[in-house]
Amino acid sequence: MANPLYGQNKADDALDHGKSSVIISNAAKTLLASESGSLVLHNSAATALTLPAAKQGLNFKIVLGIESTAGCNILTASAVDCFFGTIPLGCVDTDDQVGQAQQLTYATAIATPASYDAMKFVAATATIGGVAGECVSVYAVSDVAWFVDIPGHMTSANDPDQCALIVAR
């Protein structure tokens, strides 16, 4: 469709591309590849979100809706997929407390994917964090690996230690 007047809808029909939806998860949920691009509100303290099999280009933005407890996880579809990235850790209860970031390279993760196929959240720990309102974006950069992007840092309710968010199931 052509622009009827200069400056109106400069993007033509491209505005319809990349639409995303909001998914609210109150229980364990397996995401579908067709839901890529969605914002997922994970509104459950102790259940898992399972991603579809990694396929280059898939992506999700996941927001923790409530404080996470043991069992609040993001999982790959299988142990042949993995996560990688740099995860900084800070503390919500103590000013200027920053833990040691987890730095996991693509090469390390794909060499032993079953060692890095889960992200586990618990707000009240010194090693992983996961308080309400935190956001985790995941991007499939290949058909085996999800890049993890956390703006700012993962927040712990305790004095932070060394981050260990990406782990084996």
C-alpha positions in Angstrom: 0.0 0.0 0.0 1.4 3.4 -0.9 1.4 6.3 1.4 -1.5 8.6 0.6 0.3 11.7 2.0 3.9 12.4 2.8 4.7 11.5 6.4 1.7 9.2 7.0 2.5 5.6 7.7 6.0 5.9 6.4 6.5 2.2 7.2 3.7 1.2 4.9 2.5 -2.3 5.9 5.6 -3.0 7.8 3.8 -1.8 10.9 1.9 -5.0 10.9 5.1 -7.1 11.1 6.6 -8.1 14.5 3.4 -7.9 16.4 3.7 -9.4 19.8 1.3 -10.7 22.3 1.2 -10.9 26.1 1.0 -14.3 27.6 0.1 -14.6 31.3 1.3 -17.8 32.9 -0.2 -18.8 36.3 1.0 -22.4 36.1 3.6 -24.5 34.4 3.6 -23.6 30.7 5.4 -24.7 27.5 5.8 -21.8 25.0 5.3 -22.4 21.3 7.6 -21.3 18.5 4.6 -19.5 17.0 4.5 -17.3 20.2 7.9 -16.0 19.5 8.2 -12.2 20.2 5.7 -12.4 23.1 6.0 -10.8 26.5 5.4 -13.5 29.0 4.3 -12.5 32.5 5.3 -15.5 34.6 2.9 -15.0 37.5 3.8 -18.1 39.5 6.4 -18.4 42.2 7.2 -22.1 41.8 6.5 -23.4 38.3 8.5 -23.7 35.1 8.3 -22.1 31.7 9.6 -24.4 29.0 10.9 -22.8 25.8 10.3 -24.3 22.4 13.3 -26.0 20.7 15.8 -23.4 19.9 15.6 -22.1 16.3 17.6 -19.1 15.2 15.4 -16.0 15.5 13.0 -17.1 18.2 12.8 -14.7 21.2 10.8 -14.1 24.3 10.7 -11.4 27.0 9.8 -13.0 30.4 8.8 -10.9 33.4 8.7 -12.4 36.9 5.3 -11.3 38.1 5.8 -12.3 41.7 8.8 -13.2 44.0 10.3 -16.5 42.8 10.7 -19.5 45.0 12.3 -22.9 44.4 11.0 -24.4 41.2 10.5 -21.1 39.4 12.5 -22.0 36.3 12.9 -21.3 32.6 13.9 -24.5 30.8 15.0 -25.4 27.3 12.9 -27.9 25.4 15.5 -30.6 25.8 19.1 -31.2 27.1 20.5 -30.6 23.6 19.6 -26.8 23.9 21.4 -24.5 26.3 21.6 -20.9 27.7 24.6 -18.6 27.7 25.3 -15.0 28.6 26.6 -12.8 31.4 24.3 -12.6 34.4 25.1 -9.8 36.9 23.8 -10.2 40.5 22.9 -7.4 43.0 21.0 -7.1 46.2 17.6 -5.4 46.8 18.0 -5.1 50.6 21.6 -3.8 50.9 22.8 -0.7 49.0 25.8 -1.1 46.7 26.1 -4.9 47.2 27.0 -6.6 43.9 27.8 -10.2 43.5 30.2 -11.8 41.0 28.5 -12.2 37.6 28.1 -15.6 35.9 29.9 -15.4 32.6 29.0 -18.2 30.3 30.3 -18.2 26.7 28.5 -19.7 23.7 31.4 -22.1 23.1 31.3 -23.4 26.7 27.5 -23.8 26.7 27.2 -25.7 23.4 30.1 -28.0 24.4 28.1 -29.5 27.3 24.5 -28.2 26.7 22.9 -30.4 29.4 25.0 -28.5 32.0 23.4 -25.2 31.0 19.8 -26.1 30.0 17.9 -24.4 32.9 17.6 -21.0 34.6 16.6 -21.4 38.2 15.2 -18.4 40.2 14.9 -18.0 44.0 14.5 -14.5 45.3 15.8 -15.3 48.8 19.3 -16.6 47.9 22.7 -15.1 47.6 23.5 -16.8 44.2 20.5 -16.5 41.8 17.8 -14.0 42.7 14.5 -13.4 41.0 12.3 -10.7 42.5 9.0 -9.5 41.2 9.3 -7.3 38.2 12.6 -8.5 36.9 12.9 -9.1 33.2 14.7 -11.9 31.3 15.0 -11.8 27.5 16.0 -14.9 25.6 17.1 -15.0 22.0 17.8 -18.2 20.0 21.0 -17.3 18.2 21.4 -20.8 16.7 19.4 -24.0 16.6 21.0 -25.1 20.0 21.6 -22.0 22.0 19.5 -19.2 23.7 21.3 -15.9 24.6 20.1 -14.6 28.0 19.8 -10.8 28.4 19.0 -9.3 31.7 18.9 -5.5 31.8 20.6 -4.2 34.9 21.1 -7.2 37.2 19.3 -10.1 38.7 18.3 -9.1 42.2 18.7 -11.2 45.4 17.0 -10.6 48.7 20.2 -11.6 50.4 23.8 -10.2 50.2 24.9 -11.4 46.8 27.6 -14.0 46.2 28.6 -15.6 42.9 25.8 -15.8 40.5 24.7 -19.3 39.4 21.5 -18.6 37.5 22.2 -20.8 34.4 22.6 -24.4 35.6 21.7 -28.0 34.7 18.2 -29.2 35.4 
